[in-house]
């Protein structure tokens, strides 16, 4: 599956963090990275797509 094209300055949007990580993207921080809002912060630590 090809990632969606997003506005300039953001990484491609993937369906899951695992897919983002496989493609070399992440982690994203709450309040810093706009990509943070695209994924679930399951442990509530302010990071998503941790490797």
VENWO-V603809 format. One line per field, one symbol per residue. phi: phi as a letter, one per 20 degrees, with the letter a starting at -180 (. if undefined). psi: psi as a letter, one per 40 degrees, with the letter a starting at -180 (. if undefined). A space follows every 10 residues. Layout:
phi=???
psi=???
This chain:
phi=.effedggnd ffedfbfgff fgendnfcdf ncdffgfece efdmenccmf d
psi=hhiihiiiei iihididddd ddeeiiihhh edhdedeeih gdefeeiifi .
